Amino acid sequence: MQNVGEEIAGEYLRICKSCDFIQYNLQNPDIQGEIDVVGISLKENTVYLCEVAIHLITGLQYVDQKTKQTNNVAKLIQKLEKDWKYAAKYFPKYKHVLMVWSPIVKSSRDGAKNNQLKDIDVIQKHFKDKHGIELQFVANQKYWECLQELRGYTLKETKELKSPVLRYLQIEEHLRNRLRINSGRI
């Protein structure tokens, strides 16, 4: 079962990227591990492969269990390489879009031992150099913008949305709109 962060990413792919199929926690048959969200757009001939990290307090922070040291670069490259290999094998004629969804990625002062924004740059450079892929990070402001796109969609929809996340946004947006109209009166 997907978590809320995965559902946000999947619903964004379905609604905003016109994906025909969304799969959560796809078990990769070739290797141990899963892909958090996969979206397929038949019209665009594109497969989206998403890793989702919802670490609200620490930001984008993976820790090596043995060394107890932050290892964002190694962990995300490992995960995304598996995703890329899966896409290359099973969707060879599709455009591959690798994404990392993380609402909070922290900046650090210059010279800090751990720098999440610098980690993103290193990971993006790896995929650009090795595979010619523009790795997309949906984080901070971009994450907020994606949520706003989903909010806009839910405000326009009057039918009951089946996704709990979208239904929540729909209720919130329609209530906000109603309170504006009635100036907060019952």
Buried (B, 14 or more C-beta within 10 A) or exposed (E): EBEEBBBBBBBBBBBEBEBEEBBBEBEBEEEEEBBBBBBBBEEBEBBBBBBBBBBEEBBBBBEEEEEEEBBBBBBBBEBBBBBBEBBEEEBEEBEBBBBBBBBBBBEBEEEEEBBBBBBBEEBBEBBEEEBEBEBBBBBBEBBEEBBEEBBBBBBEBEEEBEBEBBBEBBEEBBEEEEEEEEEEEE
